[in-house]
Structure formats: structure tokens, C-alpha cells
Amino acid sequence: MSDASGGEGAALHVEERVQQEIRDVRARWRTRQVLDAAVRLMHDGGFQAVSMQALAKEANVSVGLIYTYFGAKEDVVVAVVLDLVEQIRAAMDARMSDAGSDPVERMVAGFGAYCSVMDSQRNAGLLTYRQSGELGQQARYRLKDAERTTLVPLRDAAGEAVAAGLFVEGADIDLLAFDLMILAQTWALKHWHFPDDYDVHRYVAAQSAAALRSVLAPVAHPRYRHLISPSVPSSS
């Protein structure tokens, strides 16, 4: 009897866990719908022009469901930006891990990942700049703190390069990491400045080369010749 009861209890626990995972997936899917809809609407009409009713219609969900996940319209904007930051961090972690242990290669890989996300999420990037000024102070602080986290992997890799003697003496790694972050974000805002065939891959290669030429120690130039004098990447 006890063995049977124990087996039924274990099966019930597994079923509950499966159902919770299904609910979690459904919640993430619904949240994704709302965030994508918010980006589309606010890109076209701005923060003030978007009502929760319009957002619900665009996302094909009920207004009540939106309020279940987000307490107010401002929360939706914050969620869009935090979601973008999370995508950036995940992409940087994966690309930098794949790059191996070399700190310079890892830094360039992280910058490339940052740019790639900004390229694929241009509207969300524009929304970040257009609407963040209309948020309350507390919301702006949250976004600033989140954005600062995208600097950390770049700065850490730059610090390792300094420790390894790969950068010139006195290289300002805080400024370097900041510049790389701004350059990545600028792609979403000003990509139209370049010719049509100038894609994000060319941008990453050119900006990485310019940044490295300013900080690499002369002794390290031969080692990173492929980065400071890159061939033009394919647009494919």
C-alpha cells in the first residue's frame, strides 16, 4: 500500500511540474507577444500615443492579461528595454565563451555579439532612446543599472588584456568598454548613414580595428593582425 501511494505521489508531483512548465512557457510566449507589439506601436506613435487597449489589440490579447503581467504602460517600456539587455548579455556570454581564453579575441567577440543584437532589434533600440526620457526617475535608474551590466564583460576582457601586457601602458579600459557599448548601440540608431551594402559585419570589423589600434601594445600587433587589418567580411 505504501509503495503504491508513494508511486502515485511521485507521478502527481511530476504532472504538477510539467503543468507549471507549460504555464511558464505560455507566460513567456504571451509576454513576448506584448513586448513585440509594444515595440511596433511605440516605434510608430510614441509612448504617449499608445493606450493599453491599442496594445492589447496589437498583441491579440486581452487588456486584463496585459495588466496581469505589467502594472502600467511604463512597465511595458521598462520590460522592453530589460528584455533587450538580457538578449545582449546572453549573446555576449555565448559568443565570448566560443572565442576561447584570449582576452582580446573575447572582447571583440563580445562587441560583435552586442552589435548583432542591436542589428536584429533595431526598433527596440530606437525605443530605448526615444522613450526612456519619458519614464519616471525610478524606472530610468533601473534601465541605467541594467545597461551598465552590458559593460562588464567588455571591461573584464579588457582588464585581462592589460594584465597580460597586450595593451599599451595607461590604456583606459573603462573608456574603451564604454566606447564599444556606445558604438554597438549607435548601429541601431545610425546604420542608415552607411551604404546599403555596409552591413553589421563590416561595421564590427572596422570599429574593432579602430578601437584595437588605439590600445594594442606594438608587440601585440602581429598577433592580432587579422583584427587590426581585417579583410572586408562577406555581407552574406
N, C-alpha and C positions, 0 to 999 in steps of 0.2 A: 504493500500500500504506500509506504513512504517513498519507495523508488518511483512509483507511478506519479505521485504528487510532485516529486522533485522534477521529473521529466516534463510534466505539464507546466510547472512554474518556469522552467528554463525556456520552453517553447514560447510561453506568453511573453517573457522578457525579450526574446529575440524579435517577436512580432511587434512589440511596442517600439523597439529600437528602429526597426525597419520603417514603421509608420512615422516616427519622428524624423527620420532621414528624408522621407518623402515630403513631409511638411516643410522641412528646411529647404529642400530643392525648389519646391513650389514658391516659397517665400523669396528665395533668391531670384527666381525667374520673374516673379511679379515686380520685385524691386528693380530689376534690370529694365523691365518694360517702362516703369515710371521714370527712371533716370534717363533713358534714351529719349523718351517723349519730352522730358523737360529740356534737354539739350536742344532738340529740334525747335520747340516753341520759343524758348528764350533767345535762341540764335536769331530767329526771325523778328520777334516782337519785343524782346527785352523783359526784364524781371517784372516791371510794373504792369505790363500788358497781359500777363499770363494769370488766369484765375485757376483755382483748383478744379473747377468744373471743366475748363478747357483742357487742363492737364489730364483729367480722368478720361475725357473723350479721346484725346490723342493716344493715350496709353491703352485704351479699350479696357478700363477697369472702373470700378465704382469710386465715387468720391470718398465713401466711407472706408474703402480699402486703403486709399492714399493716407487718410488720417490715422489708420492703424499703424502704418509704417513711419509716417512723418507727421510731426505735430503741427507744422505750419509750412507755408511756402518757402520761407527762409531755410528751413531744414532740408528741403529738396535741393536747393542750390549748394548747401554745405555738403550734402551727400554726394552730389555730382563731382565736386572737387575732391573730396576724400576718396571717392572711387577711382578717380584719375590718378591720384597719388599712389594708391595701392597697386594699380596696374603698373605704374612706373617702377615702384620698388620691387615688385615680383619679376618684372622683365630684367631689371638691373641685376638682381640676385642670380637669376638663371644664366644670363649672358656672361657675367663676371666669373661665375663658377666654371663655365665652359672654357673660359680664357686661360685657366690654369693659375699658376702661382706667381707669374711675373707681374709686378705691380703696375708697370706702365701699360702692358697689354690689358690688364684688368681695368684700369682707369678708362682707357679708350673704349673697351667693350661696354663699360657702364654708360659712358656718354652716348655710344651708338644706340644702346637699348632705350635710353631716355628719349633720344630723338625719334626713334621708331614709334614709340607710343604716342608722342606728340603728333607725329605724322598721321597715325591712324585715328587719332582722337582730336582732330583739329577744331571741331566745333566745341568740344568740351574745354579745350584750351582757351579758345576765344571767350567762352562763357566765364571762365575763371577771371579773366582780366576785366571783362565788361561789367560783371555783376557784383564782384566782391566788394566794391566800394559802396554798394547799396545795403550791405549787410550790417547788422549791429556789431558793436565792438567785440563782444564775446565770440561771436561767430568768426569775425576776422582773425582773432587771436588763434582760434582753433585751426584755421586754414594756414596761418603763418607757421604754427608749430608743425603741422603736417608737412608743409613744403620743405621745412628745414631738414626733415628726415631724409629727403632725396639727396641732400648734400653729403650725408655721412659716408656712404660707400665710396664716393669720388674722393673725398678728403682722406679717408683711411688709406686708399690705394696710393694717393699722392704722398702721404706720410711715409709709407713703406718705401716708396721710390727714393725719398730723401735719405732715409736710414740706410739704404743700400748704396748711396753715393751716386745715384743716377741723375739727380737734378743738380743744378748749379747751387753754389752756396748762397744762402739767403733767399731761396725761392719761396714766394708767398703762397703756400698751399691752400690757405683759406680763400684767398682771392682767386686762385686757379679753379678751385671747386665751384665757387660762386659764378665765375665766368662761364664755366661749362654748363651749369644749370641754366643760366640766362640764355646761352646760345641754343640750348635744346628747346626751351620754351619759345624762343623767337622764331624757330622754324614754323611753328603752328600759326604765328601771327603774320609773318612776312615772307612765307615761301613764294608768294606770287611775285616777289621782287626779281626772282631769278628766271632765266629762260625756261620754256616748257620742258626741255629735256634735262634740266638740272634737278635731279631727284634727291631724296633724303640721303642716299648712299654717297653721292658726290659731296653733299654738304658735310656729312660726318667726316669723310676722309680729309676734306680741305680744312675744316675747322680744327680737327685733331692735329693735323700737321702744323698749323699756325700756332696752336697752343703749346705743342711739344717743342717747337723750335725756340720758344721763349724761355723754356725751363730746363731742357735736357743739358746735362754736362757734356762738353765736347767729346770726352772719352766714350760716351754712350751713343754718339751719333751713328757709328757703323752698326751697332746692334739693332737700332731702330730705324734704319734707313728706309725700310718699307712703310713706316708710318710718317716720317717727316718728308719723304719724297714719294708719295703714293702714285701709282698709276690710276687713271680715271676708272672707277668701278663701272660695271655694266649697269644699265638702267633696268634690266630685267629682274 
